[in-house]
Each structure stands twice: as structure tokens, then as C-alpha cells.
Amino acid sequence: MQCVSSIGSAKRRSTTCQVVRRRGRVYVIDPRNARNKARQGRAHQRRLKKRY
């Protein structure tokens, strides 16, 4: 999977590419050609509650 700075360029690789948002990240998936997979963004870190 490739990490890209701009998901727009990765989206136009083929006509079967789909943009999906999962867990705060943006993914490009392609069912026909697995080489077109891409990811953008970081997942948000969960804040832990302080226990006293």
C-alpha cells in the first residue's frame, strides 16, 4: 500500500478505484488492480482517562 500526500491523484489511476474513509484515514481501493491501493492521513489517537 502506498502512502500519498494527495489522494486526488491516486483516485484517478483507473475507473474502478473507490475512495473509502475508515477510522480517520482515507483509502483508495481497487478491486481489479491491487497495485492501486493508497492511504492518506493519520488515525486519531484515543485519549485515555486518568484514574486517580
QUIQUI-V10827 format. One line per field, one symbol per residue. burial: # if it has 9 or more other C-alpha atoms within 8 Angstrom, else .. A space follows every 50 residues. Layout:
BEGIN
burial: ???
END
This chain:
BEGIN
burial: ...#..#..##.....#.#....#######.....#####.......... ..
END
